[in-house]
Amino acid sequence: MPSAADFGTGVTVNRVTVTSPTSAIANVTVTGAATIGFHTVTLGGVSEPGAGPFLVTAAAPPFPRLATASPAF
């Protein structure tokens, strides 16, 4: 069973847990170096068509917040 996973450039695999011969759970961190778009997932050095693709999207914009108000109450 595969014990290593690769989600492409800019995606760090923190942990892989194989739950059965046909299933695994991966904990990943997406860094700023990751390209936006679909990434091919490989497990144990073999591209797994059922495992992906894995989609990296742009970060959500920050929510606007009120910093000050006038007149102050």
N, C-alpha and C positions, 0 to 999 in steps of 0.2 A: 504494500500500500504506500502511496506517496506520503512523504513527510516534509517536503519542501515545496514552496509555492513561489511564483513570480507573477506580479501584476503589472510589470513594465516599469520604465524609468519614472522615478519620483514617487513610487509607491513602496513603502517599507512594510514588509511582512513581519509582524511582531510575534505571531504564534499561529500554528496550524494544528488543528485537532481533527484527526481522522475518526469519523463516527461509524463508518461501515465501509465495505469494499467499494461502494458507489457514492459516498458522501463525505464531505469534509467541511469544516468551519474554519475560516481564516480571520484573524484580527489584523487589520492593516492601518497604517497611517499614511495619509496623502500629503506630500510636501509641496512646497511652492515650485519645485522642479518638475512636477508632473504635468504632462501636456494634457490639455482639455480634449476630451473625446473618448472614444472606445479604446480599451486596452485588452490585449489577448491575455488570458489567464493560462499559466502552465502549472501543472502539479507533477512533482517528481520528474521534471524535465520533459514532460509530454504535454503538448497542447491539448486541452480538454474542451471539446466543443460544447459540452453541456454545462461547463463551469462559467461561461461568460457569454458575451463580452462584459467587461467591467467598465462602467461609464464614470469618467471624471468630469465634473462640471465646475464652473466658476463659483467662487464663494458668493454667498448672498450679500447684497449691499447692506451696510449698517442701517439700523433703524434710526430715523431722525428723533432727536430728543430736545426738549425745551430746556435751555440753559438758564435763561433769565426771563422775567416778566416785569412789565411796568404798567401801571403802578404796582408796587409791592404791597401786599395786604398784611 
